[in-house]
Amino acid sequence: MGTWVVIAIIVLIVLWLVFTYNGLVTARNRTQEAWSEIDVELKRRHDLIPNLVATVQGYAAHEKTVFENVTKARAAAVSAGQNGTPQERAVAENQLTAALRTVFAVAENYPQLQAVQEFKDLSENLSATEDKIAFARRFYNGNVRDYNTALQTVPTNILAGMFGFTAEQYFELADATEREVPKVSFS
């Protein structure tokens, strides 16, 4: 009778190890899948930007530094996308977002540009892509939270350490001012 109890305990421990390991692998794979969704949307964003810049540039050729800044920021974001961590990519993407804001600020000064269908289409596509990036970022960060929580809870953290599972980074806004609520003044 005592042998069966020992065997049953060993079987339960082995089953727990297998299920826990498989759960960690699943969580890590979901996190990587969520990251690839961000990557796809960021590539789409990067592909739209040269067309947008070219369209605005035709109307505002004298705004050369604005276009150079966007081009540099896009190149930095693409470069960070090739070998950067999520945090490095977030910084580069935030710089690109700031540069894009200046392009749209310039475009506001040219009413004839606002009427061009190509500009409207590019603006709408870029806006839709930004929404998809925001959704993918939330989805990724949720998966990272779940995965990192699993890595840090007892007794899973022991198994995770034995098999080399490491925590993932969140894809966050790097600039605290991005989190602030805009101030509205009617004075």
C-alpha angles and dihedrals in degrees: 000000000000091000091057092052092052091047091048091051091048091049091050092050092048091048091049091050092050095046093045093048091047090048091053092048090049092049092048091049092049089052091051091047091051089050091053089055089056089047092054093051093046090052090051089051091050090050093052096050100072091053092048092048092048091050094049092041090061089062100034105034093153091064090081098146092054091056093044090052092051091048092050092046091049091050090050091049092049090048092049088049092059098056111353131116119246089261093051090047091049091054092049093046092049089053089050091050090053091050091049090053089061090053091053090046089055091046090055089064091061112064092181089059091053088059095053110106094214090056091048091050093047091047092050092047091049091048091050090048091051089053090050091049090052091050092046090048091053091046092049094046090050090054091046090051092052093045095046091046090054090050092052102045124094127278095008091063090066092054092043091054092049092053098041101249110164132196120261126228123244120241099234142162106271097201117069090208088067088066095053121105110246115252116236120202128183096185 
